[in-house]
Structure formats: structure tokens, C-alpha cells
């Protein structure tokens, strides 16, 4: 029988140099804030990961490390088992993180004057990567209908037809709106990208965090054509709470694209992986399935609690249906606060550190993002604080 993990455990992270906990008051300008912002979990990692790290620590040597065949096989098996995607070990490239990879790709695969297509509201490093590399942005905003988002394909086709658009950054599943894109949606993106010769770079870092009733489809698994014109960015960091160990897997089936990417890795001297990251990631991929399944059930209960709480106690707030990721997207428009007012309200009145929606693009103004990968007691506390704060607005 699989071990039952205690996700209710409240672990004191203050004083551990945690950006999420130790940095919250400074970054948000509050005091004793409950941090539910940056995307890392407040859960212990699977026991097998801790055991593997302890074993390596006892070895006592931490020199340069190479990716082993065993590690690459663990990634290959995970993709086949969790996503029904048969990949080759040689397709798997290294990066310290997905955001690093995005910047490397934009630098190496585009040139000044090229434009990058994004779908806001979207993960802020997409926007920053284009700015960092001096590239232009073209936006294909998502459309929200009754709280659920979908793509505007008429607009996407028109934007992709612009000859200056050379690359699309696809967020799949989508952060922050929580959508798991369907096969039909992804096939349409692939069709439009192929017609306009646009490279699709698919950030699939949240692809393991999918709730029952939904199914993640790796973009490159759609067809041979999609496989040859895509770069897939994955990592165990969100899945198993390993963000601090600096490891991600960039999967590139096309030989020429892969060669070009590896030139970038060597150019910036990023070839050697983090020793602890490799050890932890392999252990997680080989032995972490039961932990992940339990974790997803727990996060879903947190999400359901928030939705129910809003419906019963704060009907002026609502959260988009959560299909994937552990990040809730909360619509606060009915509070009638400006984007800066809303941020100050959450910090000063509710005592919460939540990601302000406008940082995901102007389409996110009036929203906040909440991290639900935490003990249920934190979620209950957050909702009580939020209700008390909203009640002050009614007086």
C-alpha cells in the first residue's frame, strides 16, 4: 500500500531564505503577510527525493556532474507514463530553469526586429524575456466567457500572418488562468504556426499538475509536423517542489533546432547540471507518482473550498475553473478598486501577499493570483482575512 502523505503539516519556512516567506513583507510592502504568491509549494517533497539527496550528501563530494543515462531514462519513462508521449533520450536538453531556456531561445532563434507572440494574461517572464532580448511583442489576448478562458483564433491567425512574428510562446497549461488546452485547440495553433512558419516554444512546466477530467497533451506529440517545429520546456520544479535545485528538461525532437539550442547552452557555459537537482529529479520521476496523485487531490480540495467560500460568503469574487496548475485566478472587478488600489487592499487590509493580476498584462487588471499548494489551514486563514477586509468596504 502506498504511503499516505500529510499535506496538512504546517512547516515553518521563515528564516530559511525562502523568497516566498522571508521576502514577502519586503517585496509587497506589508507586515506579517500570509504569502500565497510565488509558485512554490509549502509541502515536503516525496520521501524518496529526500532519501536520494541524503545518500548523495553522505558521499561527501560535489564536483561537476554530467547527466547520466539513468537520469535521461527516468525523464523518458515519465513522459511516456504520465503523458503518453514517446520521446528519445537524445531529445532531452538541459537548462538551469525554464525561464533561462526561454531567454536563451529568444536570443538564439530570433533577431532584433522580430516579434514574439504571447497570449495575455500570461506568466510575466514571457513578457520580460522579449524585453530582455530586445524583441517586440505581439499579443493575442485570451477571451474570458463566464469565467473560463479560450483562445481567439481569428485574431491569432491574423497576428501570426505578420511576417515579423517568428516565434510563439505558448503556456500549456496556462498560467495564470488554469486552462488545460484541448487537442482541438492545440491542433489549431499548430496549423496556424505551420502555415506562417512560426516556431512554437511551449512552456509545459505545469503539465504534471492536471486535475481529474482533463488531459495534458504535449504540443510536440500532436503530429510529426508539430514535433519538427516546436521546443517543449519541462521541469520537475513545480511538480515536486524542486525549484531551488535548478533543473529543467528542454525537449527538442528536431535535430537542427536541438543543435542550435545546444550552441546557446555552450555559449553561456550552462552545460553542467546542478548535482542535487539531478539526484532529486531522477528520484522524483522514478518514485514520485503516488505523492503527486495525493498532492493533486489535496490541491483540488483547496480550490473547491475557495470557490465554495466565494459563492457562499464573498459572491462579488470568483475564481476561474481550475483545470491545471495550482494557481487560482480570482476576479475582483466587483470590488471596484483600481489595479494599484486592489494590490494595496490585499496587502494592507487583507494581510495577503498575492500576485497582482496586472503584472500578467493589462488583461489581468482587476485580478489576483493565489497559490493553493499549501496546507488547508492557510487557505482557510486567507479566506477569513479576505472576508474581513471586504466587509470593511461595505461600511
FENPEKA-V126393 format. One record per residue. N is the residue number from 0. RES is the residue in three letters. PHI is phi as a letter, one per 30 degrees, with the letter a starting at -180 (none if undefined). NEAR is the number of other C-alpha atoms within 12 Angstrom. Layout:
((N & RES & PHI & NEAR) (N & RES & PHI & NEAR))
This chain:
((0 & UNK & none & 4) (1 & UNK & d & 14) (2 & UNK & d & 16) (3 & UNK & c & 16) (4 & UNK & c & 22) (5 & UNK & c & 21) (6 & UNK & d & 30) (7 & UNK & d & 24) (8 & UNK & e & 16) (9 & UNK & c & 19) (10 & UNK & c & 19) (11 & UNK & d & 16) (12 & UNK & c & 23) (13 & UNK & d & 20) (14 & UNK & i & 12) (15 & UNK & c & 13) (16 & UNK & i & 13) (17 & UNK & d & 21) (18 & UNK & e & 25) (19 & UNK & d & 34) (20 & UNK & c & 32) (21 & UNK & d & 24) (22 & UNK & c & 26) (23 & UNK & d & 29) (24 & UNK & d & 26) (25 & UNK & d & 17) (26 & UNK & d & 20) (27 & UNK & c & 32) (28 & UNK & i & 19) (29 & UNK & b & 25) (30 & UNK & b & 22) (31 & UNK & h & 20) (32 & UNK & d & 31) (33 & UNK & d & 38) (34 & UNK & d & 43) (35 & UNK & b & 40) (36 & UNK & c & 38) (37 & UNK & e & 37) (38 & UNK & d & 36) (39 & UNK & b & 33) (40 & UNK & c & 38) (41 & UNK & c & 38) (42 & UNK & c & 33) (43 & UNK & d & 29) (44 & UNK & d & 35) (45 & UNK & e & 36) (46 & UNK & e & 26) (47 & UNK & d & 26) (48 & UNK & d & 32) (49 & UNK & d & 26) (50 & UNK & d & 20) (51 & UNK & d & 26) (52 & UNK & d & 28) (53 & UNK & d & 17) (54 & UNK & d & 17) (55 & UNK & d & 21) (56 & UNK & d & 17) (57 & UNK & d & 11) (58 & UNK & d & 11) (59 & UNK & i & 10) (60 & UNK & b & 12) (61 & UNK & b & 18) (62 & UNK & d & 14) (63 & UNK & e & 14) (64 & UNK & b & 17) (65 & UNK & c & 22) (66 & UNK & d & 31) (67 & UNK & d & 20) (68 & UNK & d & 16) (69 & UNK & d & 19) (70 & UNK & d & 32) (71 & UNK & d & 32) (72 & UNK & d & 26) (73 & UNK & d & 32) (74 & UNK & d & 41) (75 & UNK & d & 30) (76 & UNK & d & 25) (77 & UNK & d & 32) (78 & UNK & d & 34) (79 & UNK & d & 20) (80 & UNK & d & 18) (81 & UNK & d & 27) (82 & UNK & b & 26) (83 & UNK & h & 18) (84 & UNK & c & 24) (85 & UNK & d & 23) (86 & UNK & c & 29) (87 & UNK & c & 22) (88 & UNK & d & 27) (89 & UNK & d & 25) (90 & UNK & d & 32) (91 & UNK & d & 35) (92 & UNK & c & 45) (93 & UNK & c & 44) (94 & UNK & a & 38) (95 & UNK & d & 37) (96 & UNK & a & 34) (97 & UNK & d & 39) (98 & UNK & d & 36) (99 & UNK & e & 33) (100 & UNK & d & 42) (101 & UNK & e & 45) (102 & UNK & d & 34) (103 & UNK & d & 34) (104 & UNK & d & 46) (105 & UNK & d & 41) (106 & UNK & d & 29) (107 & UNK & c & 27) (108 & UNK & c & 36) (109 & UNK & b & 29) (110 & UNK & b & 20) (111 & UNK & e & 21) (112 & UNK & j & 19) (113 & UNK & d & 27) (114 & UNK & c & 34) (115 & UNK & c & 44) (116 & UNK & c & 43) (117 & UNK & b & 41) (118 & UNK & b & 41) (119 & UNK & d & 38) (120 & UNK & d & 41) (121 & UNK & b & 39) (122 & UNK & e & 38) (123 & UNK & e & 28) (124 & UNK & d & 28) (125 & UNK & d & 43) (126 & UNK & d & 34) (127 & UNK & d & 25) (128 & UNK & d & 30) (129 & UNK & d & 35) (130 & UNK & d & 22) (131 & UNK & e & 21) (132 & UNK & c & 28) (133 & UNK & i & 20) (134 & UNK & c & 30) (135 & UNK & d & 28) (136 & UNK & c & 35) (137 & UNK & b & 31) (138 & UNK & c & 34) (139 & UNK & c & 31) (140 & UNK & e & 28) (141 & UNK & d & 33) (142 & UNK & c & 23) (143 & UNK & c & 21) (144 & UNK & b & 12) (145 & UNK & h & 12) (146 & UNK & i & 24) (147 & UNK & c & 25) (148 & UNK & c & 32) (149 & UNK & b & 29) (150 & UNK & d & 33) (151 & UNK & c & 22) (152 & UNK & d & 25) (153 & UNK & d & 18) (154 & UNK & d & 21) (155 & UNK & d & 32) (156 & UNK & d & 26) (157 & UNK & d & 20) (158 & UNK & d & 31) (159 & UNK & d & 35) (160 & UNK & d & 23) (161 & UNK & d & 25) (162 & UNK & d & 21) (163 & UNK & d & 24) (164 & UNK & d & 35) (165 & UNK & c & 36) (166 & UNK & a & 42) (167 & UNK & c & 46) (168 & UNK & c & 47) (169 & UNK & c & 44) (170 & UNK & c & 45) (171 & UNK & b & 44) (172 & UNK & d & 40) (173 & UNK & d & 44) (174 & UNK & c & 46) (175 & UNK & c & 49) (176 & UNK & d & 45) (177 & UNK & i & 40) (178 & UNK & d & 40) (179 & UNK & c & 40) (180 & UNK & d & 34) (181 & UNK & d & 24) (182 & UNK & d & 21) (183 & UNK & d & 17) (184 & UNK & d & 25) (185 & UNK & d & 31) (186 & UNK & d & 25) (187 & UNK & d & 24) (188 & UNK & d & 44) (189 & UNK & d & 38) (190 & UNK & d & 27) (191 & UNK & d & 29) (192 & UNK & d & 37) (193 & UNK & d & 27) (194 & UNK & d & 21) (195 & UNK & c & 25) (196 & UNK & h & 25) (197 & UNK & c & 37) (198 & UNK & d & 40) (199 & UNK & c & 45) (200 & UNK & c & 47) (201 & UNK & c & 45) (202 & UNK & d & 40) (203 & UNK & c & 45) (204 & UNK & d & 44) (205 & UNK & c & 41) (206 & UNK & d & 41) (207 & UNK & d & 39) (208 & UNK & c & 45) (209 & UNK & b & 37) (210 & UNK & c & 32) (211 & UNK & e & 18) (212 & UNK & j & 12) (213 & UNK & b & 23) (214 & UNK & b & 23) (215 & UNK & d & 38) (216 & UNK & c & 32) (217 & UNK & e & 45) (218 & UNK & e & 48) (219 & UNK & d & 42) (220 & UNK & d & 31) (221 & UNK & d & 28) (222 & UNK & a & 22) (223 & UNK & d & 17) (224 & UNK & d & 23) (225 & UNK & d & 33) (226 & UNK & d & 32) (227 & UNK & d & 30) (228 & UNK & b & 38) (229 & UNK & b & 44) (230 & UNK & b & 44) (231 & UNK & c & 48) (232 & UNK & c & 45) (233 & UNK & b & 44) (234 & UNK & a & 46) (235 & UNK & d & 46) (236 & UNK & d & 37) (237 & UNK & d & 42) (238 & UNK & e & 38) (239 & UNK & c & 47) (240 & UNK & i & 37) (241 & UNK & c & 38) (242 & UNK & e & 31) (243 & UNK & d & 27) (244 & UNK & c & 26) (245 & UNK & h & 31) (246 & UNK & b & 41) (247 & UNK & b & 42) (248 & UNK & b & 42) (249 & UNK & c & 43) (250 & UNK & c & 47) (251 & UNK & b & 40) (252 & UNK & d & 33) (253 & UNK & d & 27) (254 & UNK & d & 21) (255 & UNK & d & 17) (256 & UNK & d & 28) (257 & UNK & d & 29) (258 & UNK & d & 22) (259 & UNK & d & 23) (260 & UNK & d & 40) (261 & UNK & d & 30) (262 & UNK & d & 22) (263 & UNK & d & 27) (264 & UNK & e & 29) (265 & UNK & d & 18) (266 & UNK & e & 14) (267 & UNK & c & 20) (268 & UNK & h & 15) (269 & UNK & c & 26) (270 & UNK & d & 22) (271 & UNK & d & 24) (272 & UNK & d & 31) (273 & UNK & d & 28) (274 & UNK & e & 27) (275 & UNK & d & 34) (276 & UNK & d & 40) (277 & UNK & d & 41) (278 & UNK & d & 37) (279 & UNK & d & 42) (280 & UNK & d & 46) (281 & UNK & d & 40) (282 & UNK & d & 35) (283 & UNK & d & 37) (284 & UNK & d & 38) (285 & UNK & d & 31) (286 & UNK & b & 28) (287 & UNK & c & 32) (288 & UNK & d & 29) (289 & UNK & d & 24) (290 & UNK & e & 30) (291 & UNK & d & 36) (292 & UNK & d & 26) (293 & UNK & d & 27) (294 & UNK & d & 40) (295 & UNK & d & 35) (296 & UNK & d & 24) (297 & UNK & d & 29) (298 & UNK & d & 37) (299 & UNK & d & 33) (300 & UNK & d & 27) (301 & UNK & d & 34) (302 & UNK & d & 39) (303 & UNK & d & 27) (304 & UNK & d & 27) (305 & UNK & d & 39) (306 & UNK & d & 31) (307 & UNK & d & 20) (308 & UNK & d & 25) (309 & UNK & d & 26) (310 & UNK & d & 15) (311 & UNK & c & 15) (312 & UNK & b & 20) (313 & UNK & b & 28) (314 & UNK & d & 21) (315 & UNK & d & 24) (316 & UNK & c & 30) (317 & UNK & a & 34) (318 & UNK & c & 37) (319 & UNK & e & 37) (320 & UNK & e & 32) (321 & UNK & c & 42) (322 & UNK & c & 39) (323 & UNK & a & 41) (324 & UNK & i & 44) (325 & UNK & c & 49) (326 & UNK & c & 43) (327 & UNK & d & 43) (328 & UNK & c & 46) (329 & UNK & c & 40) (330 & UNK & d & 38) (331 & UNK & c & 35) (332 & UNK & e & 23) (333 & UNK & d & 18) (334 & UNK & d & 29) (335 & UNK & h & 20) (336 & UNK & c & 20) (337 & UNK & d & 20) (338 & UNK & d & 27) (339 & UNK & d & 22) (340 & UNK & d & 21) (341 & UNK & d & 36) (342 & UNK & d & 32) (343 & UNK & d & 24) (344 & UNK & d & 35) (345 & UNK & d & 43) (346 & UNK & d & 35) (347 & UNK & d & 26) (348 & UNK & c & 26) (349 & UNK & c & 31) (350 & UNK & i & 32) (351 & UNK & c & 42) (352 & UNK & c & 41) (353 & UNK & b & 42) (354 & UNK & d & 40) (355 & UNK & d & 40) (356 & UNK & d & 37) (357 & UNK & d & 30) (358 & UNK & d & 28) (359 & UNK & c & 33) (360 & UNK & j & 30) (361 & UNK & e & 21) (362 & UNK & d & 28) (363 & UNK & c & 35) (364 & UNK & e & 30) (365 & UNK & j & 34) (366 & UNK & c & 41) (367 & UNK & b & 42) (368 & UNK & c & 43) (369 & UNK & c & 43) (370 & UNK & c & 41) (371 & UNK & c & 46) (372 & UNK & c & 42) (373 & UNK & a & 42) (374 & UNK & e & 30) (375 & UNK & e & 29) (376 & UNK & d & 22) (377 & UNK & d & 29) (378 & UNK & d & 34) (379 & UNK & d & 26) (380 & UNK & d & 25) (381 & UNK & d & 35) (382 & UNK & d & 34) (383 & UNK & d & 24) (384 & UNK & d & 26) (385 & UNK & d & 35) (386 & UNK & d & 30) (387 & UNK & d & 21) (388 & UNK & d & 25) (389 & UNK & d & 30) (390 & UNK & d & 18) (391 & UNK & d & 14) (392 & UNK & d & 18) (393 & UNK & d & 12) (394 & UNK & d & 7))
